[in-house]
Amino acid sequence: MRGKETVRDMLLSMAAIGAVAAGIYVFAIPHDDSKNPLKTVDYRVELITARRAAPYPVAAPEPGSLPKGWRATSVTYGPETSSRPQGDTAWHLGFLTAEEEYVAVEQSNAKTGPYVAEVTQRAKKTDQTQRIDGKEWVRYKGDKYDALVHTESGVTTVVTGTASFGRLTEMASALTAKKG
């Protein structure tokens, strides 16, 4: 009886296909929401490369200097982009704390104002400063990210993220800037 299909037949076929798809989704695809999908990265090679290539001492935490449970999740070093003119470079090292808050080290020889606005998601400078290991850091407060900013010898170092200022301070305290 070709040509006598009805809307009812089409709906039954769709229901059968939907049941098979739902079964595959429920039983064949793993669903472990307790696992964090972000992979931990080993940033040592990128750090060595950046320290050799950058025109400034690149800042990163020393091994074992961060609290237990922190893990690196992203790392990049590169030359200019549309927001950084030729000759400017940027270092990025992102972490998740044990509480799953984001903390990043951002560093560049780009113009301070636009660079800080970019990496802090437009956080605003406050009147508050704090001394960390003898260096003056300025606090920035934002809707999404807060930040600690230190500028020295044409290089801006930003510790930013969703974590508290206490956690940002822990990262800033752990940083060691080296060249080569």
Phi and psi in degrees as a GROMACS rama.xvg file:
@    title "Ramachandran Plot"
@    xaxis  label "Phi"
@    yaxis  label "Psi"
@TYPE xy
-70.0084  145.133  ARG-2
87.4109  0.373003  GLY-3
-109.363  17.8471  LYS-4
-65.6303  145.428  GLU-5
-118.152  172.008  THR-6
-61.1752  -35.3555  VAL-7
-61.2105  -42.2899  ARG-8
-62.8245  -41.2779  ASP-9
-63.812  -42.7989  MET-10
-65.1267  -38.7759  LEU-11
-64.4456  -40.7461  LEU-12
-63.8035  -43.2838  SER-13
-63.6561  -39.4633  MET-14
-64.3329  -40.9918  ALA-15
-64.3277  -43.3782  ALA-16
-64.2505  -42.371  ILE-17
-61.75  -39.9075  GLY-18
-65.0084  -41.5542  ALA-19
-64.3849  -45.7081  VAL-20
-61.9496  -42.2057  ALA-21
-63.9208  -40.3194  ALA-22
-62.5369  -42.4978  GLY-23
-63.0965  -44.9932  ILE-24
-61.4299  -45.4661  TYR-25
-73.8676  -42.3256  VAL-26
-101.886  -24.6033  PHE-27
-103.56  -21.9802  ALA-28
-100.116  125.369  ILE-29
-67.2285  140.606  PRO-30
-131.309  82.7065  HIS-31
-112.468  90.4389  ASP-32
-72.3756  -13.7513  ASP-33
-75.4984  -20.0886  SER-34
-84.7907  133.784  LYS-35
-78.7907  127.047  ASN-36
-72.6544  -13.8446  PRO-37
-75.4826  128.825  LEU-38
-85.2201  146.315  LYS-39
-79.37  136.503  THR-40
-112.82  149.822  VAL-41
-97.3198  113.794  ASP-42
-97.2613  6.22431  TYR-43
-60.958  -44.8533  ARG-44
-64.7536  -45.8337  VAL-45
-62.5864  -36.8624  GLU-46
-64.5342  -45.6717  LEU-47
-60.9567  -44.4069  ILE-48
-62.16  -46.8632  THR-49
-62.7423  -41.9141  ALA-50
-65.3855  -29.1174  ARG-51
-77.5634  -37.4482  ARG-52
-90.3248  -30.8213  ALA-53
-69.9439  145.659  ALA-54
-81.7406  12.3688  PRO-55
-144.889  160.896  TYR-56
-67.3406  125.243  PRO-57
-87.954  132.104  VAL-58
-95.6395  133.912  ALA-59
-156.195  155.157  ALA-60
-71.3346  142.446  PRO-61
-71.5268  147.004  GLU-62
-55.1913  133.74  PRO-63
80.5213  1.62117  GLY-64
-88.8445  -11.7007  SER-65
-98.1551  155.051  LEU-66
-59.5073  154.624  PRO-67
-59.575  139.486  LYS-68
98.6  -13.5538  GLY-69
-75.906  142.897  TRP-70
-145.136  140.41  ARG-71
-74.4679  134.651  ALA-72
-122.908  -13.9078  THR-73
-156.554  146.914  SER-74
-152.453  133.53  VAL-75
-148.599  151.623  THR-76
-143.121  134.032  TYR-77
-165.392  167.408  GLY-78
-80.0817  -161.176  PRO-79
-56.101  153.072  GLU-80
-132.401  -169.97  THR-81
-62.9859  -28.1462  SER-82
-93.8201  -5.30477  SER-83
-126.751  124.457  ARG-84
-69.0402  169.443  PRO-85
-56.5419  135.934  GLN-86
97.9112  -19.5773  GLY-87
-88.775  141.957  ASP-88
-127.802  164.763  THR-89
-142.722  140.095  ALA-90
-113.512  134.115  TRP-91
-133.907  133.197  HIS-92
-140.473  112.085  LEU-93
-104.96  143  GLY-94
-132.467  156.135  PHE-95
-111.631  134.615  LEU-96
-78.6651  174.409  THR-97
-60.8976  -26.4344  ALA-98
-89.3844  9.71923  GLU-99
66.4007  29.5447  GLU-100
-95.2566  150.516  GLU-101
-91.8807  134.035  TYR-102
-136.917  131.676  VAL-103
-131.163  147.985  ALA-104
-103.946  122.366  VAL-105
-122.958  133.308  GLU-106
-145.712  137.776  GLN-107
-159.951  159.145  SER-108
-99.8382  14.5579  ASN-109
-71.6466  170.036  ALA-110
-58.9094  129.02  LYS-111
-57.4452  -52.8503  THR-112
-55.561  -58.4174  GLY-113
-63.4184  -36.2163  PRO-114
-65.7552  -46.9709  TYR-115
-61.8689  -42.48  VAL-116
-59.954  -40.988  ALA-117
-65.1812  -50.9804  GLU-118
-80.0358  -16.9257  VAL-119
-101.55  5.40097  THR-120
58.7286  44.2349  GLN-121
69.8647  33.2868  ARG-122
-64.4848  151.401  ALA-123
-103.542  141.282  LYS-124
-65.593  137.07  LYS-125
-107.274  176.91  THR-126
-84.4284  -3.56279  ASP-127
-87.4578  136.765  GLN-128
-129.545  162.396  THR-129
-147.68  148.916  GLN-130
-95.3246  127.331  ARG-131
-128.869  117.246  ILE-132
50.9802  42.4948  ASP-133
81.2595  0.549164  GLY-134
-110.507  144.396  LYS-135
-87.0094  123.122  GLU-136
-115.797  137.257  TRP-137
-99.331  135.585  VAL-138
-85.3997  137.679  ARG-139
-120.493  141.325  TYR-140
-121.345  133.486  LYS-141
-139.269  169.738  GLY-142
-67.5382  -39.3097  ASP-143
-104.228  -50.3896  LYS-144
-118.806  146.151  TYR-145
-104.995  167.814  ASP-146
-157.075  156.507  ALA-147
-116.584  130.59  LEU-148
-125.857  131.206  VAL-149
-129.651  128.016  HIS-150
-118.786  134.114  THR-151
-158.225  130.165  GLU-152
51.2831  44.2439  SER-153
76.6884  10.2576  GLY-154
-122.288  132.451  VAL-155
-108.779  126.395  THR-156
-112.221  127.606  THR-157
-124.073  127.26  VAL-158
-109.327  114.617  VAL-159
-137.204  165.502  THR-160
151.985  -170.052  GLY-161
-87.292  -9.63793  THR-162
-72.7257  166.412  ALA-163
-68.5912  164.571  SER-164
-61.3731  -30.2508  PHE-165
-61.085  -44.5833  GLY-166
-69.443  -38.6567  ARG-167
-62.2946  -38.4734  LEU-168
-64.8808  -39.0223  THR-169
-59.1109  -42.5829  GLU-170
-66.1006  -47.1237  MET-171
-59.2367  -37.1405  ALA-172
-67.9879  -28.5348  SER-173
-83.564  -10.4257  ALA-174
-74.2267  139.484  LEU-175
-128.704  124.497  THR-176
-97.6719  125.153  ALA-177
-137.261  154.318  LYS-178
-115.339  144.73  LYS-179
